[in-house]
Amino acid sequence: MADNTLWVGVLTAGTAVVASWVTSQGTARAARIQAETTAAVQRRTAYADIIEQAQKMGDLY
């Protein structure tokens, strides 16, 4: 009986470690995607600002 208890404990601990690793990988991937998306939005906003400023300069002259 004690042997079975040991194996159940080892299996439970192994499952917890694997689940933690999978969760951390998912969190890291989500953070990477969010950072890439934010950077892309900032680039588009900066480009739109440049175009807007060029249009204003064109209107002035």
PQR file with spaces between the fields and no chain letter, atoms N, CA, C, O and H, PARSE charges and radii, in Angstrom:
ATOM       1  N    MET     1       0.826   -1.197    0.000 -0.4000 1.5000
ATOM       2  CA   MET     1       0.000    0.000    0.000 -0.0000 2.0000
ATOM       3  C    MET     1       0.867    1.258    0.000  0.5500 1.7000
ATOM       4  O    MET     1       0.558    2.218   -0.706 -0.5500 1.4000
ATOM       5  N    ALA     2       1.930    1.265    0.768 -0.4000 1.5000
ATOM       6  CA   ALA     2       2.802    2.421    0.843 -0.0000 2.0000
ATOM       7  C    ALA     2       3.475    2.656   -0.511  0.5500 1.7000
ATOM       8  O    ALA     2       3.735    3.797   -0.892 -0.5500 1.4000
ATOM       9  H    ALA     2       2.182    0.486    1.341  0.4000 1.0000
ATOM      10  N    ASP     3       3.753    1.573   -1.230 -0.4000 1.5000
ATOM      11  CA   ASP     3       4.348    1.685   -2.556 -0.0000 2.0000
ATOM      12  C    ASP     3       3.423    2.440   -3.508  0.5500 1.7000
ATOM      13  O    ASP     3       3.868    3.305   -4.263 -0.5500 1.4000
ATOM      14  H    ASP     3       3.542    0.646   -0.921  0.4000 1.0000
ATOM      15  N    ASN     4       2.145    2.109   -3.466 -0.4000 1.5000
ATOM      16  CA   ASN     4       1.172    2.790   -4.318 -0.0000 2.0000
ATOM      17  C    ASN     4       1.069    4.265   -3.962  0.5500 1.7000
ATOM      18  O    ASN     4       0.944    5.115   -4.843 -0.5500 1.4000
ATOM      19  H    ASN     4       1.784    1.406   -2.853  0.4000 1.0000
ATOM      20  N    THR     5       1.121    4.562   -2.693 -0.4000 1.5000
ATOM      21  CA   THR     5       1.044    5.945   -2.244 -0.0000 2.0000
ATOM      22  C    THR     5       2.221    6.747   -2.785  0.5500 1.7000
ATOM      23  O    THR     5       2.057    7.889   -3.215 -0.5500 1.4000
ATOM      24  H    THR     5       1.223    3.871   -1.977  0.4000 1.0000
ATOM      25  N    LEU     6       3.386    6.155   -2.763 -0.4000 1.5000
ATOM      26  CA   LEU     6       4.571    6.825   -3.279 -0.0000 2.0000
ATOM      27  C    LEU     6       4.411    7.119   -4.772  0.5500 1.7000
ATOM      28  O    LEU     6       4.702    8.228   -5.220 -0.5500 1.4000
ATOM      29  H    LEU     6       3.519    5.228   -2.415  0.4000 1.0000
ATOM      30  N    TRP     7       3.952    6.135   -5.539 -0.4000 1.5000
ATOM      31  CA   TRP     7       3.783    6.338   -6.978 -0.0000 2.0000
ATOM      32  C    TRP     7       2.723    7.385   -7.287  0.5500 1.7000
ATOM      33  O    TRP     7       2.880    8.179   -8.215 -0.5500 1.4000
ATOM      34  H    TRP     7       3.716    5.234   -5.175  0.4000 1.0000
ATOM      35  N    VAL     8       1.645    7.389   -6.511 -0.4000 1.5000
ATOM      36  CA   VAL     8       0.606    8.405   -6.702 -0.0000 2.0000
ATOM      37  C    VAL     8       1.168    9.788   -6.412  0.5500 1.7000
ATOM      38  O    VAL     8       0.870   10.743   -7.129 -0.5500 1.4000
ATOM      39  H    VAL     8       1.517    6.744   -5.757  0.4000 1.0000
ATOM      40  N    GLY     9       1.971    9.900   -5.378 -0.4000 1.5000
ATOM      41  CA   GLY     9       2.601   11.184   -5.042 -0.0000 2.0000
ATOM      42  C    GLY     9       3.556   11.640   -6.127  0.5500 1.7000
ATOM      43  O    GLY     9       3.568   12.816   -6.490 -0.5500 1.4000
ATOM      44  H    GLY     9       2.214    9.124   -4.795  0.4000 1.0000
ATOM      45  N    VAL    10       4.357   10.721   -6.651 -0.4000 1.5000
ATOM      46  CA   VAL    10       5.304   11.056   -7.713 -0.0000 2.0000
ATOM      47  C    VAL    10       4.549   11.471   -8.976  0.5500 1.7000
ATOM      48  O    VAL    10       4.916   12.453   -9.623 -0.5500 1.4000
ATOM      49  H    VAL    10       4.347    9.766   -6.356  0.4000 1.0000
ATOM      50  N    LEU    11       3.511   10.739   -9.325 -0.4000 1.5000
ATOM      51  CA   LEU    11       2.710   11.068  -10.498 -0.0000 2.0000
ATOM      52  C    LEU    11       2.028   12.426  -10.342  0.5500 1.7000
ATOM      53  O    LEU    11       1.982   13.214  -11.287 -0.5500 1.4000
ATOM      54  H    LEU    11       3.214    9.942   -8.800  0.4000 1.0000
ATOM      55  N    THR    12       1.506   12.694   -9.167 -0.4000 1.5000
ATOM      56  CA   THR    12       0.854   13.976   -8.904 -0.0000 2.0000
ATOM      57  C    THR    12       1.864   15.123   -9.008  0.5500 1.7000
ATOM      58  O    THR    12       1.567   16.157   -9.608 -0.5500 1.4000
ATOM      59  H    THR    12       1.543   12.054   -8.399  0.4000 1.0000
ATOM      60  N    ALA    13       3.032   14.949   -8.438 -0.4000 1.5000
ATOM      61  CA   ALA    13       4.063   15.986   -8.502 -0.0000 2.0000
ATOM      62  C    ALA    13       4.518   16.207   -9.945  0.5500 1.7000
ATOM      63  O    ALA    13       4.689   17.349  -10.372 -0.5500 1.4000
ATOM      64  H    ALA    13       3.273   14.109   -7.951  0.4000 1.0000
ATOM      65  N    GLY    14       4.711   15.137  -10.685 -0.4000 1.5000
ATOM      66  CA   GLY    14       5.105   15.255  -12.089 -0.0000 2.0000
ATOM      67  C    GLY    14       4.057   15.977  -12.910  0.5500 1.7000
ATOM      68  O    GLY    14       4.385   16.813  -13.751 -0.5500 1.4000
ATOM      69  H    GLY    14       4.572   14.209  -10.338  0.4000 1.0000
ATOM      70  N    THR    15       2.805   15.658  -12.669 -0.4000 1.5000
ATOM      71  CA   THR    15       1.714   16.322  -13.380 -0.0000 2.0000
ATOM      72  C    THR    15       1.690   17.808  -13.056  0.5500 1.7000
ATOM      73  O    THR    15       1.475   18.631  -13.946 -0.5500 1.4000
ATOM      74  H    THR    15       2.538   14.978  -11.985  0.4000 1.0000
ATOM      75  N    ALA    16       1.905   18.155  -11.811 -0.4000 1.5000
ATOM      76  CA   ALA    16       1.913   19.563  -11.405 -0.0000 2.0000
ATOM      77  C    ALA    16       3.063   20.322  -12.079  0.5500 1.7000
ATOM      78  O    ALA    16       2.889   21.463  -12.507 -0.5500 1.4000
ATOM      79  H    ALA    16       2.079   17.486  -11.089  0.4000 1.0000
ATOM      80  N    VAL    17       4.227   19.692  -12.171 -0.4000 1.5000
ATOM      81  CA   VAL    17       5.372   20.342  -12.810 -0.0000 2.0000
ATOM      82  C    VAL    17       5.104   20.555  -14.294  0.5500 1.7000
ATOM      83  O    VAL    17       5.377   21.631  -14.827 -0.5500 1.4000
ATOM      84  H    VAL    17       4.369   18.766  -11.823  0.4000 1.0000
ATOM      85  N    VAL    18       4.575   19.546  -14.959 -0.4000 1.5000
ATOM      86  CA   VAL    18       4.275   19.669  -16.391 -0.0000 2.0000
ATOM      87  C    VAL    18       3.196   20.722  -16.618  0.5500 1.7000
ATOM      88  O    VAL    18       3.311   21.534  -17.535 -0.5500 1.4000
ATOM      89  H    VAL    18       4.354   18.672  -14.527  0.4000 1.0000
ATOM      90  N    ALA    19       2.159   20.718  -15.801 -0.4000 1.5000
ATOM      91  CA   ALA    19       1.092   21.710  -15.946 -0.0000 2.0000
ATOM      92  C    ALA    19       1.627   23.121  -15.746  0.5500 1.7000
ATOM      93  O    ALA    19       1.235   24.039  -16.465 -0.5500 1.4000
ATOM      94  H    ALA    19       2.066   20.057  -15.056  0.4000 1.0000
ATOM      95  N    SER    20       2.504   23.298  -14.792 -0.4000 1.5000
ATOM      96  CA   SER    20       3.108   24.605  -14.547 -0.0000 2.0000
ATOM      97  C    SER    20       3.939   25.049  -15.740  0.5500 1.7000
ATOM      98  O    SER    20       3.885   26.214  -16.134 -0.5500 1.4000
ATOM      99  H    SER    20       2.823   22.552  -14.208  0.4000 1.0000
ATOM     100  N    TRP    21       4.706   24.132  -16.317 -0.4000 1.5000
ATOM     101  CA   TRP    21       5.540   24.462  -17.478 -0.0000 2.0000
ATOM     102  C    TRP    21       4.675   24.851  -18.672  0.5500 1.7000
ATOM     103  O    TRP    21       4.963   25.832  -19.358 -0.5500 1.4000
ATOM     104  H    TRP    21       4.750   23.186  -15.997  0.4000 1.0000
ATOM     105  N    VAL    22       3.614   24.084  -18.920 -0.4000 1.5000
ATOM     106  CA   VAL    22       2.717   24.389  -20.036 -0.0000 2.0000
ATOM     107  C    VAL    22       2.074   25.759  -19.841  0.5500 1.7000
ATOM     108  O    VAL    22       1.972   26.537  -20.789 -0.5500 1.4000
ATOM     109  H    VAL    22       3.380   23.288  -18.363  0.4000 1.0000
ATOM     110  N    THR    23       1.648   26.054  -18.638 -0.4000 1.5000
ATOM     111  CA   THR    23       1.034   27.348  -18.345 -0.0000 2.0000
ATOM     112  C    THR    23       2.024   28.479  -18.566  0.5500 1.7000
ATOM     113  O    THR    23       1.670   29.505  -19.146 -0.5500 1.4000
ATOM     114  H    THR    23       1.731   25.422  -17.867  0.4000 1.0000
ATOM     115  N    SER    24       3.260   28.307  -18.113 -0.4000 1.5000
ATOM     116  CA   SER    24       4.257   29.367  -18.281 -0.0000 2.0000
ATOM     117  C    SER    24       4.580   29.583  -19.759  0.5500 1.7000
ATOM     118  O    SER    24       4.808   30.717  -20.181 -0.5500 1.4000
ATOM     119  H    SER    24       3.548   27.473  -17.641  0.4000 1.0000
ATOM     120  N    GLN    25       4.602   28.515  -20.543 -0.4000 1.5000
ATOM     121  CA   GLN    25       4.844   28.653  -21.983 -0.0000 2.0000
ATOM     122  C    GLN    25       3.705   29.425  -22.648  0.5500 1.7000
ATOM     123  O    GLN    25       3.948   30.279  -23.500 -0.5500 1.4000
ATOM     124  H    GLN    25       4.417   27.594  -20.200  0.4000 1.0000
ATOM     125  N    GLY    26       2.478   29.131  -22.264 -0.4000 1.5000
ATOM     126  CA   GLY    26       1.325   29.844  -22.811 -0.0000 2.0000
ATOM     127  C    GLY    26       1.330   31.311  -22.431  0.5500 1.7000
ATOM     128  O    GLY    26       1.005   32.173  -23.248 -0.5500 1.4000
ATOM     129  H    GLY    26       2.280   28.437  -21.572  0.4000 1.0000
ATOM     130  N    THR    27       1.699   31.592  -21.188 -0.4000 1.5000
ATOM     131  CA   THR    27       1.761   32.979  -20.726 -0.0000 2.0000
ATOM     132  C    THR    27       2.845   33.749  -21.465  0.5500 1.7000
ATOM     133  O    THR    27       2.638   34.896  -21.861 -0.5500 1.4000
ATOM     134  H    THR    27       1.962   30.891  -20.524  0.4000 1.0000
ATOM     135  N    ALA    28       3.996   33.120  -21.651 -0.4000 1.5000
ATOM     136  CA   ALA    28       5.092   33.771  -22.371 -0.0000 2.0000
ATOM     137  C    ALA    28       4.697   34.043  -23.818  0.5500 1.7000
ATOM     138  O    ALA    28       5.001   35.107  -24.356 -0.5500 1.4000
ATOM     139  H    ALA    28       4.163   32.188  -21.329  0.4000 1.0000
ATOM     140  N    ARG    29       4.031   33.097  -24.443 -0.4000 1.5000
ATOM     141  CA   ARG    29       3.595   33.279  -25.837 -0.0000 2.0000
ATOM     142  C    ARG    29       2.579   34.410  -25.932  0.5500 1.7000
ATOM     143  O    ARG    29       2.653   35.239  -26.839 -0.5500 1.4000
ATOM     144  H    ARG    29       3.784   32.232  -24.006  0.4000 1.0000
ATOM     145  N    ALA    30       1.641   34.446  -25.010 -0.4000 1.5000
ATOM     146  CA   ALA    30       0.634   35.514  -25.011 -0.0000 2.0000
ATOM     147  C    ALA    30       1.292   36.880  -24.819  0.5500 1.7000
ATOM     148  O    ALA    30       0.910   37.849  -25.475 -0.5500 1.4000
ATOM     149  H    ALA    30       1.581   33.773  -24.273  0.4000 1.0000
ATOM     150  N    ALA    31       2.267   36.960  -23.934 -0.4000 1.5000
ATOM     151  CA   ALA    31       2.969   38.231  -23.701 -0.0000 2.0000
ATOM     152  C    ALA    31       3.736   38.659  -24.948  0.5500 1.7000
ATOM     153  O    ALA    31       3.761   39.842  -25.290 -0.5500 1.4000
ATOM     154  H    ALA    31       2.577   36.172  -23.402  0.4000 1.0000
ATOM     155  N    ARG    32       4.358   37.700  -25.623 -0.4000 1.5000
ATOM     156  CA   ARG    32       5.109   38.004  -26.842 -0.0000 2.0000
ATOM     157  C    ARG    32       4.165   38.518  -27.933  0.5500 1.7000
ATOM     158  O    ARG    32       4.481   39.494  -28.613 -0.5500 1.4000
ATOM     159  H    ARG    32       4.338   36.740  -25.345  0.4000 1.0000
ATOM     160  N    ILE    33       3.021   37.874  -28.101 -0.4000 1.5000
ATOM     161  CA   ILE    33       2.043   38.306  -29.102 -0.0000 2.0000
ATOM     162  C    ILE    33       1.524   39.695  -28.776  0.5500 1.7000
ATOM     163  O    ILE    33       1.379   40.531  -29.668 -0.5500 1.4000
ATOM     164  H    ILE    33       2.765   37.081  -27.548  0.4000 1.0000
ATOM     165  N    GLN    34       1.243   39.948  -27.504 -0.4000 1.5000
ATOM     166  CA   GLN    34       0.750   41.260  -27.091 -0.0000 2.0000
ATOM     167  C    GLN    34       1.793   42.341  -27.362  0.5500 1.7000
ATOM     168  O    GLN    34       1.452   43.428  -27.828 -0.5500 1.4000
ATOM     169  H    GLN    34       1.361   39.269  -26.779  0.4000 1.0000
ATOM     170  N    ALA    35       3.056   42.052  -27.074 -0.4000 1.5000
ATOM     171  CA   ALA    35       4.124   43.034  -27.314 -0.0000 2.0000
ATOM     172  C    ALA    35       4.275   43.317  -28.805  0.5500 1.7000
ATOM     173  O    ALA    35       4.446   44.470  -29.202 -0.5500 1.4000
ATOM     174  H    ALA    35       3.333   41.170  -26.695  0.4000 1.0000
ATOM     175  N    GLU    36       4.215   42.278  -29.628 -0.4000 1.5000
ATOM     176  CA   GLU    36       4.325   42.462  -31.076 -0.0000 2.0000
ATOM     177  C    GLU    36       3.153   43.277  -31.619  0.5500 1.7000
ATOM     178  O    GLU    36       3.336   44.140  -32.477 -0.5500 1.4000
ATOM     179  H    GLU    36       4.076   41.342  -29.305  0.4000 1.0000
ATOM     180  N    THR    37       1.964   43.002  -31.121 -0.4000 1.5000
ATOM     181  CA   THR    37       0.778   43.725  -31.563 -0.0000 2.0000
ATOM     182  C    THR    37       0.855   45.191  -31.165  0.5500 1.7000
ATOM     183  O    THR    37       0.530   46.076  -31.956 -0.5500 1.4000
ATOM     184  H    THR    37       1.816   42.301  -30.423  0.4000 1.0000
ATOM     185  N    THR    38       1.286   45.442  -29.940 -0.4000 1.5000
ATOM     186  CA   THR    38       1.423   46.819  -29.463 -0.0000 2.0000
ATOM     187  C    THR    38       2.456   47.578  -30.296  0.5500 1.7000
ATOM     188  O    THR    38       2.237   48.736  -30.649 -0.5500 1.4000
ATOM     189  H    THR    38       1.550   44.723  -29.296  0.4000 1.0000
ATOM     190  N    ALA    39       3.563   46.940  -30.606 -0.4000 1.5000
ATOM     191  CA   ALA    39       4.598   47.585  -31.414 -0.0000 2.0000
ATOM     192  C    ALA    39       4.072   47.906  -32.811  0.5500 1.7000
ATOM     193  O    ALA    39       4.358   48.974  -33.353 -0.5500 1.4000
ATOM     194  H    ALA    39       3.741   45.999  -30.319  0.4000 1.0000
ATOM     195  N    ALA    40       3.311   46.992  -33.390 -0.4000 1.5000
ATOM     196  CA   ALA    40       2.757   47.226  -34.726 -0.0000 2.0000
ATOM     197  C    ALA    40       1.772   48.391  -34.718  0.5500 1.7000
ATOM     198  O    ALA    40       1.762   49.208  -35.638 -0.5500 1.4000
ATOM     199  H    ALA    40       3.079   46.125  -32.951  0.4000 1.0000
ATOM     200  N    VAL    41       0.954   48.462  -33.687 -0.4000 1.5000
ATOM     201  CA   VAL    41      -0.012   49.564  -33.576 -0.0000 2.0000
ATOM     202  C    VAL    41       0.729   50.892  -33.416  0.5500 1.7000
ATOM     203  O    VAL    41       0.343   51.894  -34.019 -0.5500 1.4000
ATOM     204  H    VAL    41       0.963   47.798  -32.939  0.4000 1.0000
ATOM     205  N    GLN    42       1.775   50.904  -32.619 -0.4000 1.5000
ATOM     206  CA   GLN    42       2.551   52.133  -32.431 -0.0000 2.0000
ATOM     207  C    GLN    42       3.217   52.577  -33.732  0.5500 1.7000
ATOM     208  O    GLN    42       3.274   53.771  -34.028 -0.5500 1.4000
ATOM     209  H    GLN    42       2.089   50.090  -32.129  0.4000 1.0000
ATOM     210  N    ARG    43       3.721   51.611  -34.512 -0.4000 1.5000
ATOM     211  CA   ARG    43       4.325   51.963  -35.801 -0.0000 2.0000
ATOM     212  C    ARG    43       3.280   52.559  -36.749  0.5500 1.7000
ATOM     213  O    ARG    43       3.549   53.548  -37.431 -0.5500 1.4000
ATOM     214  H    ARG    43       3.674   50.641  -34.272  0.4000 1.0000
ATOM     215  N    ARG    44       2.095   51.957  -36.789 -0.4000 1.5000
ATOM     216  CA   ARG    44       1.034   52.484  -37.659 -0.0000 2.0000
ATOM     217  C    ARG    44       0.612   53.881  -37.219  0.5500 1.7000
ATOM     218  O    ARG    44       0.372   54.755  -38.051 -0.5500 1.4000
ATOM     219  H    ARG    44       1.877   51.154  -36.236  0.4000 1.0000
ATOM     220  N    THR    45       0.523   54.084  -35.908 -0.4000 1.5000
ATOM     221  CA   THR    45       0.152   55.399  -35.391 -0.0000 2.0000
ATOM     222  C    THR    45       1.215   56.434  -35.746  0.5500 1.7000
ATOM     223  O    THR    45       0.884   57.546  -36.158 -0.5500 1.4000
ATOM     224  H    THR    45       0.718   53.373  -35.232  0.4000 1.0000
ATOM     225  N    ALA    46       2.474   56.081  -35.591 -0.4000 1.5000
ATOM     226  CA   ALA    46       3.554   57.007  -35.934 -0.0000 2.0000
ATOM     227  C    ALA    46       3.526   57.333  -37.423  0.5500 1.7000
ATOM     228  O    ALA    46       3.714   58.486  -37.811 -0.5500 1.4000
ATOM     229  H    ALA    46       2.743   55.178  -35.257  0.4000 1.0000
ATOM     230  N    TYR    47       3.294   56.329  -38.251 -0.4000 1.5000
ATOM     231  CA   TYR    47       3.228   56.551  -39.695 -0.0000 2.0000
ATOM     232  C    TYR    47       2.051   57.477  -40.031  0.5500 1.7000
ATOM     233  O    TYR    47       2.188   58.386  -40.850 -0.5500 1.4000
ATOM     234  H    TYR    47       3.142   55.393  -37.936  0.4000 1.0000
ATOM     235  N    ALA    48       0.909   57.247  -39.405 -0.4000 1.5000
ATOM     236  CA   ALA    48      -0.263   58.097  -39.647 -0.0000 2.0000
ATOM     237  C    ALA    48       0.013   59.534  -39.203  0.5500 1.7000
ATOM     238  O    ALA    48      -0.421   60.479  -39.862 -0.5500 1.4000
ATOM     239  H    ALA    48       0.797   56.508  -38.740  0.4000 1.0000
ATOM     240  N    ASP    49       0.732   59.705  -38.094 -0.4000 1.5000
ATOM     241  CA   ASP    49       1.085   61.047  -37.629 -0.0000 2.0000
ATOM     242  C    ASP    49       1.996   61.755  -38.627  0.5500 1.7000
ATOM     243  O    ASP    49       1.832   62.948  -38.882 -0.5500 1.4000
ATOM     244  H    ASP    49       1.085   58.937  -37.558  0.4000 1.0000
ATOM     245  N    ILE    50       2.950   61.025  -39.190 -0.4000 1.5000
ATOM     246  CA   ILE    50       3.847   61.622  -40.186 -0.0000 2.0000
ATOM     247  C    ILE    50       3.055   62.051  -41.417  0.5500 1.7000
ATOM     248  O    ILE    50       3.257   63.146  -41.942 -0.5500 1.4000
ATOM     249  H    ILE    50       3.083   60.055  -38.984  0.4000 1.0000
ATOM     250  N    ILE    51       2.158   61.186  -41.873 -0.4000 1.5000
ATOM     251  CA   ILE    51       1.334   61.517  -43.040 -0.0000 2.0000
ATOM     252  C    ILE    51       0.473   62.744  -42.750  0.5500 1.7000
ATOM     253  O    ILE    51       0.325   63.622  -43.600 -0.5500 1.4000
ATOM     254  H    ILE    51       1.994   60.296  -41.447  0.4000 1.0000
ATOM     255  N    GLU    52      -0.092   62.798  -41.547 -0.4000 1.5000
ATOM     256  CA   GLU    52      -0.931   63.941  -41.167 -0.0000 2.0000
ATOM     257  C    GLU    52      -0.114   65.236  -41.156  0.5500 1.7000
ATOM     258  O    GLU    52      -0.566   66.265  -41.657 -0.5500 1.4000
ATOM     259  H    GLU    52       0.028   62.085  -40.856  0.4000 1.0000
ATOM     260  N    GLN    53       1.087   65.177  -40.582 -0.4000 1.5000
ATOM     261  CA   GLN    53       1.933   66.360  -40.543 -0.0000 2.0000
ATOM     262  C    GLN    53       2.353   66.796  -41.941  0.5500 1.7000
ATOM     263  O    GLN    53       2.408   67.991  -42.233 -0.5500 1.4000
ATOM     264  H    GLN    53       1.454   64.340  -40.175  0.4000 1.0000
ATOM     265  N    ALA    54       2.648   65.829  -42.800 -0.4000 1.5000
ATOM     266  CA   ALA    54       3.013   66.160  -44.189 -0.0000 2.0000
ATOM     267  C    ALA    54       1.837   66.831  -44.895  0.5500 1.7000
ATOM     268  O    ALA    54       2.023   67.774  -45.665 -0.5500 1.4000
ATOM     269  H    ALA    54       2.603   64.859  -42.562  0.4000 1.0000
ATOM     270  N    GLN    55       0.639   66.346  -44.631 -0.4000 1.5000
ATOM     271  CA   GLN    55      -0.554   66.955  -45.239 -0.0000 2.0000
ATOM     272  C    GLN    55      -0.743   68.384  -44.747  0.5500 1.7000
ATOM     273  O    GLN    55      -1.072   69.274  -45.531 -0.5500 1.4000
ATOM     274  H    GLN    55       0.488   65.580  -44.006  0.4000 1.0000
ATOM     275  N    LYS    56      -0.538   68.605  -43.459 -0.4000 1.5000
ATOM     276  CA   LYS    56      -0.667   69.958  -42.914 -0.0000 2.0000
ATOM     277  C    LYS    56       0.386   70.880  -43.525  0.5500 1.7000
ATOM     278  O    LYS    56       0.086   72.026  -43.860 -0.5500 1.4000
ATOM     279  H    LYS    56      -0.270   67.882  -42.822  0.4000 1.0000
ATOM     280  N    MET    57       1.620   70.388  -43.673 -0.4000 1.5000
ATOM     281  CA   MET    57       2.665   71.207  -44.282 -0.0000 2.0000
ATOM     282  C    MET    57       2.311   71.517  -45.741  0.5500 1.7000
ATOM     283  O    MET    57       2.532   72.632  -46.214 -0.5500 1.4000
ATOM     284  H    MET    57       1.864   69.457  -43.401  0.4000 1.0000
ATOM     285  N    GLY    58       1.769   70.538  -46.440 -0.4000 1.5000
ATOM     286  CA   GLY    58       1.350   70.749  -47.809 -0.0000 2.0000
ATOM     287  C    GLY    58       0.250   71.775  -47.909  0.5500 1.7000
ATOM     288  O    GLY    58       0.232   72.581  -48.840 -0.5500 1.4000
ATOM     289  H    GLY    58       1.590   69.633  -46.056  0.4000 1.0000
ATOM     290  N    ASP    59      -0.673   71.758  -46.960 -0.4000 1.5000
ATOM     291  CA   ASP    59      -1.769   72.736  -46.954 -0.0000 2.0000
ATOM     292  C    ASP    59      -1.239   74.133  -46.683  0.5500 1.7000
ATOM     293  O    ASP    59      -1.757   75.108  -47.229 -0.5500 1.4000
ATOM     294  H    ASP    59      -0.659   71.103  -46.204  0.4000 1.0000
ATOM     295  N    LEU    60      -0.205   74.244  -45.842 -0.4000 1.5000
ATOM     296  CA   LEU    60       0.355   75.551  -45.521 -0.0000 2.0000
ATOM     297  C    LEU    60       1.048   76.181  -46.717  0.5500 1.7000
ATOM     298  O    LEU    60       0.949   77.389  -46.933 -0.5500 1.4000
ATOM     299  H    LEU    60       0.215   73.453  -45.398  0.4000 1.0000
ATOM     300  N    TYR    61       1.754   75.361  -47.496 -0.4000 1.5000
ATOM     301  CA   TYR    61       2.536   75.910  -48.593 -0.0000 2.0000
ATOM     302  C    TYR    61       1.804   75.628  -49.867  0.5500 1.7000
ATOM     303  O    TYR    61       2.273   75.999  -50.943 -0.5500 1.4000
ATOM     304  H    TYR    61       1.835   74.380  -47.320  0.4000 1.0000
